[in-house]
Structures are given as structure tokens and as C-alpha cells.
Amino acid sequence: MSANQPALAERRPPSHRLRWVLWGAAGLLVAAVLAFLLVKAFVPQGSSGPSDVTATWAPGERPAPAFALHDEHGNPLTLASLRGRPAIVTFIDPLCRDFCPREASVLSEASAALGKDAPAIVSVSVNPWADTPANFRADAAHWRLAPGWRWGVGTYGDLADVWKKYAVAVQVTEKQIAGVKVRNIVHTGAAYLIDAKGNERALFLYPFTTAQVVSAAKDMLSAGT
């Protein structure tokens, strides 16, 4: 055995570390594919809008799909209950420690920039197994969520129905690691801007920026909707 071999072996990542690296790379690839499929299958050809927004729609052109969930406090949460105020409906994993916190920060910063004109933010969970008060409290503190941020929660079936209506693909894989079941959630990073009459006005696919959200919201408000 060469004297250099042990040193080389020490530099190799541990097997569990390599496994997580591979999972992360696979997750990024799947997320990109899901976003591409949403654009191809759900966004109509010829949708108007600037290049920094995936799609925009004229007032009344595209009613947002109705949903009936509960928020993190157990209160009913429906699209109809938001009528009269613009809203952003997004889809986030409360246990995520990668892209979801960044998206949440972008939306919260946009809310702060818009001030009194800020849309309500509803985050439909894509991980019902993680929908616990402890996780929601941790997210509010560590992600610095906007005031009034509400989570949309429910059974897997209830949530899956909303995902389907908004063309959000969610892929769940399960692994046993040291006897513990671990779920890996990969999903489309979509956020919809909805006007006060309940119509979709813009679609963002992550990564998007605070400035893009603020600009789209101001354009919508300037149009009187």
C-alpha cells in the first residue's frame, strides 16, 4: 500500500455526506424539470408580461382556483375569504432549509416594501408531515416572515388538490436512515399574484427577486385591481 493512500482516503467525503450531496443534486434537477413542465403545460402560449415574470394576465382573464384549507391556528382559510384584498399564494415546505427560506425572504421583503398596499401572503404547505406549531414558530422567527403571513394546511388529500389546481408538482421520496424514515420533498417553486377580485395576475417561478414582485404588484394596483 502506498504511503499516500491513507491521506487520499481521508479527503474523501463520508458516505453519508456523499449521499446527501447526490440527493441535493437530484433535487435541483427535479425542481428544474418541474418548473419547465409548469411553464409548458400550464402557462398559455402568448401570455403577456415582462421577461422577469413567467406570465401575466389581464384583469378578469384568469380566475384563481378556489381552495378550502385551514391556517396554522386552525382557522378556515379559503380563497373567497381573501376577496377584497390582493394576495400572493405560494407553495413552501415549512421544514425546508434550502430554497424555501430564500423565497420566503423575498416575499417578506416585497411585503415590507409595499407597506399598506402589500398583498396578503398565503403559503400552501407542500409537506403535511411537517405542519406543526413548532415548525411554524421556528420559520416565523428564523425566516423573518412578513406580518400576517398565513400557512395553508390540511390533509395530504386536501393539499394535493390545491397543488393540482395550481399546477404545482410535488415529489415525495422516502428513505430509511439509521432506522428513521426521512422524507425528501421536491416541488415547483411557484408564487401567484392574485388581485382583489380573485383573478390571477402574475406567476413567478423561483428564483425571483423582491424587485420583480414589487413591480408586478404596483402594476396591478395602478390598474385599479
N, C-alpha and C positions, 0 to 999 in steps of 0.2 A: 504493500500500500504506500502510495506517495505521501510524503510529509505534508504536502499542500492540501490533500483531500479533506482532512477534518476542518480546516479553515474554510474551505469552499462550502462544506456541508452546513456550517454554522450560518452562512449568509442566506441559505435557502429559507424562504418563508415557511413557518409551520404549516402542516397540512390543513388545520382548521382555518388558518388565516388565508391560505390559498383558496380554500373552498368559498369563503366569503367574498374574496376578490372576484372569483368566477361568477358567483351569484350576482354580484353587483353589475358586472359587465353584461350578463344576460338580461338583467332587469332594465338596463339602459336601452338595449337593443329592442326588447319587447315594447317598452314605452314609446320608442320612436315609431315602431310599426303601428301601434295603436293610434297614435296621433295622425299618422299618414292615412290610415283607414277611415278615421273620422272625417278628415277633410275630403277624401274621395267619395265616401258613401253618403255623408250627411249634409255637407255644405253644397248647395246647388251651384252649378256652373254659372258664371256671370255675376255672382254675388259682388256687390259693390263694397268699396272700403279701401282705406289706405293700406300700404304694404305691411305696416307693423301690426295690423289686426287681421286675424284669419278670415273673418267675414263680418259684414254689417248688413242690416236690413232696414228698410224704410218703416215708418210708423204704421202699425197695423198689418204689416206684411206677414209676420210670423208669430202667432200666439205661442207663448211658452207653455209647455206641457204641465198640466195640473199634477200636484202631488199632495199626499196627506201623510205626514210623519209627526214626530214629537221632537221637542228640543231637549237639550241636556238636563233640563229641570222637570221634564215630564209634561210640559205644556203643549197643546196641539200646535202644529206648525204646518200651514198649508200655503200654497201659492196665493190663494184668494185672500188670505189674511194679510198679505203684503201689499195688496192693491191700494193705490193711492200714494205709494212711495216707490221710487226706483230701488232695484235690488241687484245684487250680484249673487248668483248661485254658482257655487264651485264644488269641487269634489276632492276631499282630502282624507288621508289616513291619520287619525289622531296619534298613532304610535310611531309614525314615520319620523326618521331623524335625518332625512336626506333632502329631497326636493320640496316636500310639502311644507316644512317650516319656511323655506325661502319664498314659496308662493304666498303663504300666509302673511309674511312680512311685506311683500309687495302690495297686497290688497289692503293691509292695515295702514301702510304709508299713504296709499291713494285716498283712503277714507279720511286720514288726518289732513291731507292737502285740500280736500273738497269741503271740509268743515261742515257747516249746517246743510249743505247740499249733498252730503255723502249718501250713497245708496246703502240700504240695509245689506248686511252680508250674511248669507246662509251657506254653511259648509255641510254638504251632504256627506256623511261618513261612507268610506269605501272599505271599512274594516269593523264590522259589527262586534267582533270579539274584543276589540279594544275600546269600546264605548263605555268607559267607566268614569265616575266622578273624579277619581284621582288623576286619570289621564287628561281630562278636560281642564282640571285646575292647573296641572303642570304645563299644558300648552298655553293657557292664558298668561301664565307667568313668564315662561321662557321664550315664547314666540311673540310676546307683547301684542296680543290680539287687539283689534280695534274695539272701542266701547260698543256694546250691543251685538257683538259677534254671536251668532247662534249656530249650534250644531243641529243638523237634521239626522235623527236616529230612528231606528225601528228594527224589525226582524230582518233577517237576511233577505227573505222574500219581498218585504216592503221596499227595502233599499234597492234590491236588484231591479225592481220595476221602475224606479226612478232612474237608475243608471241607464236602463234600456231606452227610456223615453228621451233622455238627453244624449243618447249615443255615446255614453261613457263605458268603455270596455274595462272590466276588472278581472284580472287573472290572479287566482289564489293557488299557491303551491304549498304543500305541507312536507316537513321533514322531521324525522326523529333525531335529535342531537342529545346524546347522553341521557336517553330515556325521556326527554322532554319534547313535546310537539311544538314545532316552530312554524309559523305561517309567514310566507313571503308574499306581500301584496304588490302587484304592479298594475297601474291603472292609467287611463288617459288623464293628462293634466289639463282639464278644461275649465274655463270660467265664463259664464254667460252674463252679459249686462242686460237687464230687463227693465223696461220703462214702467211708469206708474200705472199704466193700463194693462199690464201683464203681457206685453209683447217683447220678444227677444229683439235686441237692437245690435248686439255685437257678441262675437265669440273670440276668446283669447285662448291660445294653447301655450302652455308653459314651455320654455321661458318667455315671459313677457315682462314689461317694466312698469314701474309706477307711473311714469310719464304717459305711457300708452293708455293705461286705464283712465287716468285723469282726463286726458284729451278726449277720449271717446265719451266719457260721462258728461263733459262740458258741451260737447257737440250735441248730445241727446237733450240736455237741458235747454240749450239755446234754441232748439227746435220746438220747445214748448211741450215736451213729453217727458 
